Amino acid sequence: MSLEDLYARIQAGDVKELPVIIKADVQGSVEALSEALSRLSTDEVRLNIIHASVGGVTESDALLASASNAVIIGFNVGRSPRPPTSRSAKAWMSGRIM
């Protein structure tokens, strides 16, 4: 699902919760992002941080995002250089990493 599709579903009222995975370069950034994003929850859509950690976005992060329909938000990190397996390739390459 693209971010445009997600936005359309939120506008239509189909999404009540937005799962998010946060990855950052240092723990202070993880904490700051978690705090800032938590404030974005509204009565219509609740933001749920399902995982937050330091380090690059890995294949296991992509698998978690795929399984939970989550968006990955990365701050000052990149994707792991390890090529994805076919099972996670769609989530890995979908552009859901912001």
Backbone as XML, in Angstrom:
<?xml version="1.0"?>
<chain id="A" units="angstrom">
  <residue number="1" name="MET">
    <atom name="N" x="0.844" y="-1.168" z="0.000"/>
    <atom name="CA" x="0.000" y="0.000" z="0.000"/>
    <atom name="C" x="0.896" y="1.240" z="0.000"/>
  </residue>
  <residue number="2" name="SER">
    <atom name="N" x="0.628" y="2.162" z="-0.895"/>
    <atom name="CA" x="1.413" y="3.391" z="-0.972"/>
    <atom name="C" x="0.891" y="4.394" z="0.061"/>
  </residue>
  <residue number="3" name="LEU">
    <atom name="N" x="1.668" y="5.433" z="0.295"/>
    <atom name="CA" x="1.229" y="6.473" z="1.231"/>
    <atom name="C" x="-0.005" y="7.196" z="0.707"/>
  </residue>
  <residue number="4" name="GLU">
    <atom name="N" x="-0.117" y="7.305" z="-0.613"/>
    <atom name="CA" x="-1.301" y="7.930" z="-1.197"/>
    <atom name="C" x="-2.546" y="7.081" z="-0.917"/>
  </residue>
  <residue number="5" name="ASP">
    <atom name="N" x="-2.415" y="5.761" z="-1.052"/>
    <atom name="CA" x="-3.524" y="4.855" z="-0.745"/>
    <atom name="C" x="-3.898" y="4.943" z="0.730"/>
  </residue>
  <residue number="6" name="LEU">
    <atom name="N" x="-2.889" y="5.006" z="1.580"/>
    <atom name="CA" x="-3.123" y="5.113" z="3.015"/>
    <atom name="C" x="-3.866" y="6.402" z="3.343"/>
  </residue>
  <residue number="7" name="TYR">
    <atom name="N" x="-3.439" y="7.502" z="2.749"/>
    <atom name="CA" x="-4.093" y="8.791" z="2.975"/>
    <atom name="C" x="-5.555" y="8.748" z="2.528"/>
  </residue>
  <residue number="8" name="ALA">
    <atom name="N" x="-5.802" y="8.145" z="1.379"/>
    <atom name="CA" x="-7.182" y="8.033" z="0.878"/>
    <atom name="C" x="-8.042" y="7.199" z="1.825"/>
  </residue>
  <residue number="9" name="ARG">
    <atom name="N" x="-7.478" y="6.112" z="2.359"/>
    <atom name="CA" x="-8.222" y="5.263" z="3.300"/>
    <atom name="C" x="-8.503" y="6.000" z="4.608"/>
  </residue>
  <residue number="10" name="ILE">
    <atom name="N" x="-7.553" y="6.815" z="5.056"/>
    <atom name="CA" x="-7.772" y="7.609" z="6.268"/>
    <atom name="C" x="-8.883" y="8.623" z="6.025"/>
  </residue>
  <residue number="11" name="GLN">
    <atom name="N" x="-8.854" y="9.288" z="4.878"/>
    <atom name="CA" x="-9.883" y="10.276" z="4.548"/>
    <atom name="C" x="-11.267" y="9.643" z="4.451"/>
  </residue>
  <residue number="12" name="ALA">
    <atom name="N" x="-11.310" y="8.400" z="3.976"/>
    <atom name="CA" x="-12.585" y="7.694" z="3.833"/>
    <atom name="C" x="-13.070" y="7.125" z="5.167"/>
  </residue>
  <residue number="13" name="GLY">
    <atom name="N" x="-12.220" y="7.164" z="6.185"/>
    <atom name="CA" x="-12.600" y="6.647" z="7.500"/>
    <atom name="C" x="-12.371" y="5.156" z="7.665"/>
  </residue>
  <residue number="14" name="ASP">
    <atom name="N" x="-11.635" y="4.546" z="6.726"/>
    <atom name="CA" x="-11.383" y="3.101" z="6.783"/>
    <atom name="C" x="-10.256" y="2.730" z="7.741"/>
  </residue>
  <residue number="15" name="VAL">
    <atom name="N" x="-9.410" y="3.686" z="8.094"/>
    <atom name="CA" x="-8.263" y="3.419" z="8.954"/>
    <atom name="C" x="-8.477" y="4.110" z="10.296"/>
  </residue>
  <residue number="16" name="LYS">
    <atom name="N" x="-8.446" y="3.342" z="11.372"/>
    <atom name="CA" x="-8.612" y="3.900" z="12.715"/>
    <atom name="C" x="-7.290" y="3.928" z="13.469"/>
  </residue>
  <residue number="17" name="GLU">
    <atom name="N" x="-6.311" y="3.158" z="12.988"/>
    <atom name="CA" x="-5.013" y="3.089" z="13.649"/>
    <atom name="C" x="-3.924" y="3.022" z="12.586"/>
  </residue>
  <residue number="18" name="LEU">
    <atom name="N" x="-2.854" y="3.780" z="12.804"/>
    <atom name="CA" x="-1.720" y="3.777" z="11.888"/>
    <atom name="C" x="-0.501" y="3.231" z="12.612"/>
  </residue>
  <residue number="19" name="PRO">
    <atom name="N" x="-0.105" y="1.989" z="12.305"/>
    <atom name="CA" x="1.103" y="1.440" z="12.927"/>
    <atom name="C" x="2.358" y="2.042" z="12.296"/>
  </residue>
  <residue number="20" name="VAL">
    <atom name="N" x="3.335" y="2.360" z="13.149"/>
    <atom name="CA" x="4.557" y="3.020" z="12.695"/>
    <atom name="C" x="5.774" y="2.310" z="13.285"/>
  </residue>
  <residue number="21" name="ILE">
    <atom name="N" x="6.810" y="2.190" z="12.472"/>
    <atom name="CA" x="8.113" y="1.688" z="12.909"/>
    <atom name="C" x="9.087" y="2.849" z="12.771"/>
  </residue>
  <residue number="22" name="ILE">
    <atom name="N" x="9.819" y="3.129" z="13.844"/>
    <atom name="CA" x="10.774" y="4.240" z="13.846"/>
    <atom name="C" x="12.188" y="3.681" z="13.912"/>
  </residue>
  <residue number="23" name="LYS">
    <atom name="N" x="13.038" y="4.149" z="13.004"/>
    <atom name="CA" x="14.461" y="3.809" z="13.007"/>
    <atom name="C" x="15.235" y="5.127" z="12.933"/>
  </residue>
  <residue number="24" name="ALA">
    <atom name="N" x="16.270" y="5.259" z="13.762"/>
    <atom name="CA" x="17.061" y="6.493" z="13.759"/>
    <atom name="C" x="18.525" y="6.173" z="14.031"/>
  </residue>
  <residue number="25" name="ASP">
    <atom name="N" x="19.362" y="7.193" z="13.845"/>
    <atom name="CA" x="20.800" y="7.003" z="14.000"/>
    <atom name="C" x="21.245" y="6.939" z="15.454"/>
  </residue>
  <residue number="26" name="VAL">
    <atom name="N" x="20.558" y="7.626" z="16.358"/>
    <atom name="CA" x="20.921" y="7.619" z="17.783"/>
    <atom name="C" x="19.654" y="7.528" z="18.634"/>
  </residue>
  <residue number="27" name="GLN">
    <atom name="N" x="19.795" y="7.074" z="19.872"/>
    <atom name="CA" x="18.651" y="6.878" z="20.746"/>
    <atom name="C" x="17.894" y="8.177" z="21.020"/>
  </residue>
  <residue number="28" name="GLY">
    <atom name="N" x="18.603" y="9.281" z="21.129"/>
    <atom name="CA" x="17.937" y="10.565" z="21.355"/>
    <atom name="C" x="16.979" y="10.915" z="20.232"/>
  </residue>
  <residue number="29" name="SER">
    <atom name="N" x="17.358" y="10.600" z="19.009"/>
    <atom name="CA" x="16.473" y="10.844" z="17.869"/>
    <atom name="C" x="15.261" y="9.928" z="17.905"/>
  </residue>
  <residue number="30" name="VAL">
    <atom name="N" x="15.460" y="8.676" z="18.299"/>
    <atom name="CA" x="14.347" y="7.730" z="18.422"/>
    <atom name="C" x="13.334" y="8.266" z="19.431"/>
  </residue>
  <residue number="31" name="GLU">
    <atom name="N" x="13.831" y="8.714" z="20.585"/>
    <atom name="CA" x="12.944" y="9.230" z="21.626"/>
    <atom name="C" x="12.225" y="10.494" z="21.183"/>
  </residue>
  <residue number="32" name="ALA">
    <atom name="N" x="12.937" y="11.405" z="20.522"/>
    <atom name="CA" x="12.322" y="12.646" z="20.049"/>
    <atom name="C" x="11.248" y="12.365" z="19.002"/>
  </residue>
  <residue number="33" name="LEU">
    <atom name="N" x="11.547" y="11.476" z="18.051"/>
    <atom name="CA" x="10.555" y="11.120" z="17.035"/>
    <atom name="C" x="9.336" y="10.443" z="17.659"/>
  </residue>
  <residue number="34" name="SER">
    <atom name="N" x="9.575" y="9.538" z="18.591"/>
    <atom name="CA" x="8.462" y="8.839" z="19.251"/>
    <atom name="C" x="7.549" y="9.829" z="19.962"/>
  </residue>
  <residue number="35" name="GLU">
    <atom name="N" x="8.149" y="10.763" z="20.673"/>
    <atom name="CA" x="7.365" y="11.767" z="21.401"/>
    <atom name="C" x="6.583" y="12.661" z="20.443"/>
  </residue>
  <residue number="36" name="ALA">
    <atom name="N" x="7.259" y="13.146" z="19.407"/>
    <atom name="CA" x="6.602" y="14.040" z="18.445"/>
    <atom name="C" x="5.476" y="13.327" z="17.701"/>
  </residue>
  <residue number="37" name="LEU">
    <atom name="N" x="5.714" y="12.097" z="17.268"/>
    <atom name="CA" x="4.692" y="11.363" z="16.527"/>
    <atom name="C" x="3.513" y="10.981" z="17.412"/>
  </residue>
  <residue number="38" name="SER">
    <atom name="N" x="3.771" y="10.705" z="18.679"/>
    <atom name="CA" x="2.684" y="10.358" z="19.595"/>
    <atom name="C" x="1.685" y="11.502" z="19.727"/>
  </residue>
  <residue number="39" name="ARG">
    <atom name="N" x="2.163" y="12.710" z="19.593"/>
    <atom name="CA" x="1.283" y="13.888" z="19.687"/>
    <atom name="C" x="0.390" y="14.063" z="18.459"/>
  </residue>
  <residue number="40" name="LEU">
    <atom name="N" x="0.674" y="13.324" z="17.394"/>
    <atom name="CA" x="-0.110" y="13.464" z="16.163"/>
    <atom name="C" x="-1.397" y="12.644" z="16.170"/>
  </residue>
  <residue number="41" name="SER">
    <atom name="N" x="-1.573" y="11.779" z="17.146"/>
    <atom name="CA" x="-2.791" y="10.971" z="17.212"/>
    <atom name="C" x="-4.013" y="11.877" z="17.362"/>
  </residue>
  <residue number="42" name="THR">
    <atom name="N" x="-5.081" y="11.484" z="16.695"/>
    <atom name="CA" x="-6.339" y="12.231" z="16.792"/>
    <atom name="C" x="-7.450" y="11.269" z="17.175"/>
  </residue>
  <residue number="43" name="ASP">
    <atom name="N" x="-8.652" y="11.805" z="17.327"/>
    <atom name="CA" x="-9.801" y="10.950" z="17.609"/>
    <atom name="C" x="-10.125" y="10.050" z="16.421"/>
  </residue>
  <residue number="44" name="GLU">
    <atom name="N" x="-9.832" y="10.522" z="15.211"/>
    <atom name="CA" x="-10.146" y="9.758" z="14.006"/>
    <atom name="C" x="-9.129" y="8.651" z="13.739"/>
  </residue>
  <residue number="45" name="VAL">
    <atom name="N" x="-7.842" y="8.970" z="13.920"/>
    <atom name="CA" x="-6.768" y="8.011" z="13.631"/>
    <atom name="C" x="-5.763" y="8.040" z="14.776"/>
  </residue>
  <residue number="46" name="ARG">
    <atom name="N" x="-5.542" y="6.868" z="15.356"/>
    <atom name="CA" x="-4.585" y="6.740" z="16.453"/>
    <atom name="C" x="-3.271" y="6.229" z="15.900"/>
  </residue>
  <residue number="47" name="LEU">
    <atom name="N" x="-2.182" y="6.935" z="16.190"/>
    <atom name="CA" x="-0.862" y="6.510" z="15.766"/>
    <atom name="C" x="-0.311" y="5.529" z="16.790"/>
  </residue>
  <residue number="48" name="ASN">
    <atom name="N" x="0.124" y="4.358" z="16.338"/>
    <atom name="CA" x="0.618" y="3.308" z="17.221"/>
    <atom name="C" x="2.051" y="2.955" z="16.832"/>
  </residue>
  <residue number="49" name="ILE">
    <atom name="N" x="3.000" y="3.306" z="17.700"/>
    <atom name="CA" x="4.406" y="2.980" z="17.437"/>
    <atom name="C" x="4.621" y="1.533" z="17.868"/>
  </residue>
  <residue number="50" name="ILE">
    <atom name="N" x="4.787" y="0.649" z="16.877"/>
    <atom name="CA" x="4.914" y="-0.780" z="17.186"/>
    <atom name="C" x="6.362" y="-1.208" z="17.394"/>
  </residue>
  <residue number="51" name="HIS">
    <atom name="N" x="7.312" y="-0.391" z="16.903"/>
    <atom name="CA" x="8.728" y="-0.715" z="17.091"/>
    <atom name="C" x="9.534" y="0.560" z="16.889"/>
  </residue>
  <residue number="52" name="ALA">
    <atom name="N" x="10.522" y="0.790" z="17.752"/>
    <atom name="CA" x="11.417" y="1.937" z="17.621"/>
    <atom name="C" x="12.801" y="1.504" z="18.069"/>
  </residue>
  <residue number="53" name="SER">
    <atom name="N" x="13.799" y="1.730" z="17.214"/>
    <atom name="CA" x="15.156" y="1.331" z="17.582"/>
    <atom name="C" x="16.192" y="2.111" z="16.780"/>
  </residue>
  <residue number="54" name="VAL">
    <atom name="N" x="17.434" y="1.973" z="17.220"/>
    <atom name="CA" x="18.578" y="2.616" z="16.584"/>
    <atom name="C" x="19.140" y="1.685" z="15.513"/>
  </residue>
  <residue number="55" name="GLY">
    <atom name="N" x="19.553" y="2.257" z="14.387"/>
    <atom name="CA" x="20.191" y="1.476" z="13.339"/>
    <atom name="C" x="19.465" y="1.610" z="12.021"/>
  </residue>
  <residue number="56" name="GLY">
    <atom name="N" x="20.079" y="1.069" z="10.984"/>
    <atom name="CA" x="19.493" y="1.117" z="9.653"/>
    <atom name="C" x="18.253" y="0.239" z="9.550"/>
  </residue>
  <residue number="57" name="VAL">
    <atom name="N" x="17.485" y="0.487" z="8.523"/>
    <atom name="CA" x="16.276" y="-0.300" z="8.270"/>
    <atom name="C" x="16.693" y="-1.652" z="7.708"/>
  </residue>
  <residue number="58" name="THR">
    <atom name="N" x="16.299" y="-2.710" z="8.395"/>
    <atom name="CA" x="16.706" y="-4.060" z="8.019"/>
    <atom name="C" x="15.553" y="-4.809" z="7.369"/>
  </residue>
  <residue number="59" name="GLU">
    <atom name="N" x="15.875" y="-5.971" z="6.863"/>
    <atom name="CA" x="14.854" y="-6.816" z="6.253"/>
    <atom name="C" x="13.794" y="-7.211" z="7.277"/>
  </residue>
  <residue number="60" name="SER">
    <atom name="N" x="14.198" y="-7.436" z="8.515"/>
    <atom name="CA" x="13.207" y="-7.800" z="9.535"/>
    <atom name="C" x="12.264" y="-6.635" z="9.823"/>
  </residue>
  <residue number="61" name="ASP">
    <atom name="N" x="12.753" y="-5.392" z="9.723"/>
    <atom name="CA" x="11.873" y="-4.228" z="9.855"/>
    <atom name="C" x="10.853" y="-4.210" z="8.712"/>
  </residue>
  <residue number="62" name="ALA">
    <atom name="N" x="11.328" y="-4.531" z="7.507"/>
    <atom name="CA" x="10.436" y="-4.563" z="6.353"/>
    <atom name="C" x="9.387" y="-5.663" z="6.498"/>
  </residue>
  <residue number="63" name="LEU">
    <atom name="N" x="9.801" y="-6.820" z="7.025"/>
    <atom name="CA" x="8.846" y="-7.907" z="7.249"/>
    <atom name="C" x="7.804" y="-7.522" z="8.285"/>
  </residue>
  <residue number="64" name="LEU">
    <atom name="N" x="8.242" y="-6.869" z="9.363"/>
    <atom name="CA" x="7.302" y="-6.409" z="10.386"/>
    <atom name="C" x="6.333" y="-5.391" z="9.805"/>
  </residue>
  <residue number="65" name="ALA">
    <atom name="N" x="6.840" y="-4.479" z="9.005"/>
    <atom name="CA" x="5.979" y="-3.467" z="8.372"/>
    <atom name="C" x="4.968" y="-4.126" z="7.443"/>
  </residue>
  <residue number="66" name="SER">
    <atom name="N" x="5.408" y="-5.102" z="6.697"/>
    <atom name="CA" x="4.522" y="-5.804" z="5.780"/>
    <atom name="C" x="3.440" y="-6.572" z="6.538"/>
  </residue>
  <residue number="67" name="ALA">
    <atom name="N" x="3.842" y="-7.246" z="7.596"/>
    <atom name="CA" x="2.889" y="-8.056" z="8.362"/>
    <atom name="C" x="1.878" y="-7.208" z="9.110"/>
  </residue>
  <residue number="68" name="SER">
    <atom name="N" x="2.267" y="-6.010" z="9.513"/>
    <atom name="CA" x="1.382" y="-5.180" z="10.327"/>
    <atom name="C" x="0.828" y="-3.977" z="9.580"/>
  </residue>
  <residue number="69" name="ASN">
    <atom name="N" x="1.099" y="-3.885" z="8.276"/>
    <atom name="CA" x="0.663" y="-2.737" z="7.475"/>
    <atom name="C" x="1.195" y="-1.431" z="8.031"/>
  </residue>
  <residue number="70" name="ALA">
    <atom name="N" x="2.424" y="-1.450" z="8.521"/>
    <atom name="CA" x="3.021" y="-0.275" z="9.149"/>
    <atom name="C" x="3.798" y="0.561" z="8.146"/>
  </residue>
  <residue number="71" name="VAL">
    <atom name="N" x="4.038" y="1.799" z="8.538"/>
    <atom name="CA" x="4.896" y="2.711" z="7.797"/>
    <atom name="C" x="6.215" y="2.780" z="8.552"/>
  </residue>
  <residue number="72" name="ILE">
    <atom name="N" x="7.321" y="2.725" z="7.830"/>
    <atom name="CA" x="8.636" y="2.850" z="8.448"/>
    <atom name="C" x="9.105" y="4.291" z="8.293"/>
  </residue>
  <residue number="73" name="ILE">
    <atom name="N" x="9.454" y="4.910" z="9.419"/>
    <atom name="CA" x="9.993" y="6.262" z="9.388"/>
    <atom name="C" x="11.437" y="6.175" z="9.847"/>
  </residue>
  <residue number="74" name="GLY">
    <atom name="N" x="12.346" y="6.516" z="8.951"/>
    <atom name="CA" x="13.766" y="6.479" z="9.263"/>
    <atom name="C" x="14.335" y="7.880" z="9.339"/>
  </residue>
  <residue number="75" name="PHE">
    <atom name="N" x="15.160" y="8.135" z="10.343"/>
    <atom name="CA" x="15.804" y="9.437" z="10.501"/>
    <atom name="C" x="17.313" y="9.262" z="10.453"/>
  </residue>
  <residue number="76" name="ASN">
    <atom name="N" x="17.919" y="9.802" z="9.409"/>
    <atom name="CA" x="19.364" y="9.766" z="9.235"/>
    <atom name="C" x="19.901" y="8.331" z="9.190"/>
  </residue>
  <residue number="77" name="VAL">
    <atom name="N" x="19.135" y="7.431" z="8.605"/>
    <atom name="CA" x="19.537" y="6.036" z="8.427"/>
    <atom name="C" x="19.230" y="5.612" z="7.000"/>
  </residue>
  <residue number="78" name="GLY">
    <atom name="N" x="19.804" y="4.513" z="6.592"/>
    <atom name="CA" x="19.526" y="3.961" z="5.270"/>
    <atom name="C" x="19.019" y="2.540" z="5.402"/>
  </residue>
  <residue number="79" name="ARG">
    <atom name="N" x="18.840" y="1.916" z="4.276"/>
    <atom name="CA" x="18.448" y="0.508" z="4.255"/>
    <atom name="C" x="19.688" y="-0.350" z="4.438"/>
  </residue>
  <residue number="80" name="SER">
    <atom name="N" x="19.496" y="-1.501" z="5.009"/>
    <atom name="CA" x="20.588" y="-2.451" z="5.148"/>
    <atom name="C" x="21.059" y="-2.850" z="3.754"/>
  </residue>
  <residue number="81" name="PRO">
    <atom name="N" x="22.360" y="-3.022" z="3.558"/>
    <atom name="CA" x="22.847" y="-3.380" z="2.227"/>
    <atom name="C" x="22.495" y="-4.807" z="1.815"/>
  </residue>
  <residue number="82" name="ARG">
    <atom name="N" x="22.059" y="-5.617" z="2.764"/>
    <atom name="CA" x="21.718" y="-7.013" z="2.456"/>
    <atom name="C" x="20.490" y="-7.059" z="1.543"/>
  </residue>
  <residue number="83" name="PRO">
    <atom name="N" x="20.565" y="-7.753" z="0.424"/>
    <atom name="CA" x="19.402" y="-7.817" z="-0.466"/>
    <atom name="C" x="18.251" y="-8.577" z="0.184"/>
  </residue>
  <residue number="84" name="PRO">
    <atom name="N" x="17.029" y="-8.129" z="-0.060"/>
    <atom name="CA" x="15.874" y="-8.770" z="0.563"/>
    <atom name="C" x="15.552" y="-10.125" z="-0.060"/>
  </residue>
  <residue number="85" name="THR">
    <atom name="N" x="14.879" y="-10.968" z="0.702"/>
    <atom name="CA" x="14.368" y="-12.222" z="0.152"/>
    <atom name="C" x="13.129" y="-11.896" z="-0.670"/>
  </residue>
  <residue number="86" name="SER">
    <atom name="N" x="12.696" y="-12.812" z="-1.473"/>
    <atom name="CA" x="11.526" y="-12.560" z="-2.305"/>
    <atom name="C" x="10.284" y="-12.300" z="-1.458"/>
  </residue>
  <residue number="87" name="ARG">
    <atom name="N" x="10.233" y="-12.888" z="-0.266"/>
    <atom name="CA" x="9.079" y="-12.737" z="0.614"/>
    <atom name="C" x="8.906" y="-11.304" z="1.098"/>
  </residue>
  <residue number="88" name="SER">
    <atom name="N" x="10.010" y="-10.610" z="1.304"/>
    <atom name="CA" x="9.915" y="-9.257" z="1.837"/>
    <atom name="C" x="10.252" y="-8.185" z="0.809"/>
  </residue>
  <residue number="89" name="ALA">
    <atom name="N" x="10.529" y="-8.582" z="-0.412"/>
    <atom name="CA" x="10.986" y="-7.624" z="-1.422"/>
    <atom name="C" x="9.972" y="-6.516" z="-1.667"/>
  </residue>
  <residue number="90" name="LYS">
    <atom name="N" x="8.700" y="-6.849" z="-1.668"/>
    <atom name="CA" x="7.688" y="-5.829" z="-1.952"/>
    <atom name="C" x="7.709" y="-4.735" z="-0.885"/>
  </residue>
  <residue number="91" name="ALA">
    <atom name="N" x="7.718" y="-5.107" z="0.386"/>
    <atom name="CA" x="7.770" y="-4.113" z="1.463"/>
    <atom name="C" x="9.094" y="-3.369" z="1.446"/>
  </residue>
  <residue number="92" name="TRP">
    <atom name="N" x="10.164" y="-4.090" z="1.138"/>
    <atom name="CA" x="11.505" y="-3.516" z="1.136"/>
    <atom name="C" x="11.631" y="-2.402" z="0.105"/>
  </residue>
  <residue number="93" name="MET">
    <atom name="N" x="11.051" y="-2.641" z="-1.070"/>
    <atom name="CA" x="11.226" y="-1.706" z="-2.168"/>
    <atom name="C" x="10.015" y="-0.803" z="-2.411"/>
  </residue>
  <residue number="94" name="SER">
    <atom name="N" x="9.000" y="-0.885" z="-1.566"/>
    <atom name="CA" x="7.741" y="-0.198" z="-1.848"/>
    <atom name="C" x="7.791" y="1.302" z="-1.646"/>
  </residue>
  <residue number="95" name="GLY">
    <atom name="N" x="8.851" y="1.804" z="-1.024"/>
    <atom name="CA" x="8.902" y="3.238" z="-0.784"/>
    <atom name="C" x="8.168" y="3.635" z="0.484"/>
  </residue>
  <residue number="96" name="ARG">
    <atom name="N" x="7.805" y="2.652" z="1.325"/>
    <atom name="CA" x="7.122" y="2.998" z="2.562"/>
    <atom name="C" x="8.111" y="3.449" z="3.620"/>
  </residue>
  <residue number="97" name="ILE">
    <atom name="N" x="9.373" y="3.478" z="3.275"/>
    <atom name="CA" x="10.375" y="3.996" z="4.194"/>
    <atom name="C" x="10.525" y="5.489" z="3.912"/>
  </residue>
  <residue number="98" name="MET">
    <atom name="N" x="10.189" y="6.302" z="4.887"/>
    <atom name="CA" x="10.240" y="7.751" z="4.679"/>
    <atom name="C" x="11.460" y="8.337" z="5.363"/>
  </residue>
</chain>
